[in-house]
Amino acid sequence: MPKHHLHAFVSRGANVGELLLPHKHEDGSYVVSKTRFEDDYVRVAKETDILPWLEKGYGLRMSNPDKGITAPSLISPESIYRPVAL
């Protein structure tokens, strides 16, 4: 099982189908937001704390630097795949 459980896929453009993972910002935090505007950002310290925000309807900034996708896109919660609890 991959280290990252939350993931999404690029839906349009040159990188269609590429995997996206939660984007870790320079300060080590992750960003969830209802809008694309920085004023609305909520910084989350740990990746494990993101899921409750998605369940409240917040989007998540995601990227994949290993695939050249360095600009974090705001991905809607409906487009993010979550871990399945068994």
N, C-alpha and C positions, 0 to 999 in steps of 0.2 A: 504494500500500500504506500502511495507517495506521501511525503512529509506534509504536503499541503492538502487539506481536505476540501477547502472552499476553492472552487475554480469556475471559470466561464470560458467561452470561446468567442473569438472575434467574429462578428456577424456580417461585416461588410468591409470593403476596401481591399488593399493589397494583401493583407494578412488574414483573409477569411479562413476560419477553421483553426487558427492558432490558439493554443492554450493561454489563458490569462490567470494570474495568481494575485492574491492580495499584494498591493504595492507597499513596501516598507519605505517610509520617508527617511530623510537624512537624520532626523531626531529619533529614529527607531520606532515611530508610531505608525499606525494605519489610520486612514481617513474614511469616515462614513459621512454621508450628507444627503439631505433631501433635494438639494439643488447643486448645480455645478459651481456655484459661487463660493469663494474662499471664506467669506463671512459666515457661511452656514456650516463650515466643516466642524465635525466632532472628531477629536483625536482619540484613538483607542490604543492603549499601551500594548496589549497582547492579542495575538491572532485569535486565541481562544475566546476572547471577549467580543468578537465581531458578530457572532450569530444572533444574539438578542437584538442588536440594532437592525439587522436584516429583517427580523420578524416584525419590527415596528415600521417597516417600509422604507428604511434608509438604503441608499445605494452605497456601493463600495468602490473606492479607487483601486483599479487593478492594472497590472502590466506584466511583461515577461521580458526582462532585459536579455536573457539568454537567447531569445529569438529576435532581438533588435527592437522590441516594443518597449521603449523606455519611458514614453509619456504616459502617465497613469490616466486611464479613462474611467469615468464614473459609470459603473455598471448597475443596472436596476436589479433589485432583489429577486425579481421573477426570473432573471437570466443567470443567476448564480446557483451552481450545483452545490448541495450541502452533503455532509456525511450522513450516511444512513445508520441509525441506531438499531441494532438487532437485539 
